[in-house]
Amino acid sequence: MYFIGLDVHKKTISYCVKDAAGRVYQEGKIGSTRWELDERIRTMPQPRRIAMEATIFTGWIYDHLLPHAEKVKVAHPLMLRAIAAAKKKNDRIDAGKIADCLRCDFLPKCHMASTEIRDRRTGTYPLHRSPTSRRLATSLFTRLAGGDSDVAVWRLPACGRVPRGSPADAPPACPSA
């Protein structure tokens, strides 16, 4: 079994691969792109477990690495005392310590929400499936179609712009340009 520790940053990912005895098998730095991650993961030995510290970039990396490893874990950043308390601190050492914590089963795990939940939180959820957007679309359609509703009901002028206010305040047509 090989244990891989990742120290993730915006532009680079430092990695350290250790075997079950704790010997360093491979370490280095790659760019934070899916292509570079794929290229490097192919050269790493199997079976493998991967761990990384939770950052703003962890979500897409976690999803991308799931098919490539036996297990992918995310460490809680505030509970990684081994890294925070170190006198010498750099990305290479941090990746090695994350790999050691994973190898010795000392990794303070944090919950990784499902992709759908994370998408909803970041606002990248597909709009056609969003309950809020469906409600707004239904409300707008009711207004545009002149349906029966307690909400102000009016039709769009020929130019397609939505008038503000009540139907009495709405201009009869678009102003000419």
C-alpha positions, 0 to 999 in steps of 0.5 A: 500500500502506498500513501500519498499526501497532497499539499494543495495551493491555487497554482501548484500541488506538492505531493509525497508518496510513501510506502507502508514502512514510511520510506519516501517513494516519490515527491515533487510539485505539479501544477494545479490542473486536471491534465497535470494531475492525470499525468502524475497519478499514472506514474504513481504506484498502486494500491494507493490512498490519497490525503489532502488538507481541506482548502477552497480547491479541495472539492474538484481535486477530491472528485477528480482523484476518487476513481484513481485511488482506493480511498481519498481522505480530506484532513481538517486543517485546524486539527493538523497540529503536526503541520501547524506546530512544525518549526520548518514548514514548506510545501514538500514537508507538509505533503510528507506529514500529511502522508505520514498522518494517513499512513499511521491513521492519525489523519483528522478527517473532515466530512466531504459533502456530496458533489450536488451539495457542494454545487448548490453551496457554490451556486454552480448548481444547474439552474433548470434543477434548482428549486428556487429558479423553478419557483421564480420561472413559474412566477415570471411565466404566470405574470407574462402569460397573464394568469390568475394570480395575486401578483401583479399581472401584465404582458411584456411590451414589444421590445421584451423589457419587463416594466417595473411596478404595478400594471397601471404604472407599466408603460404601454410600449417601449420608448423609441431609441 
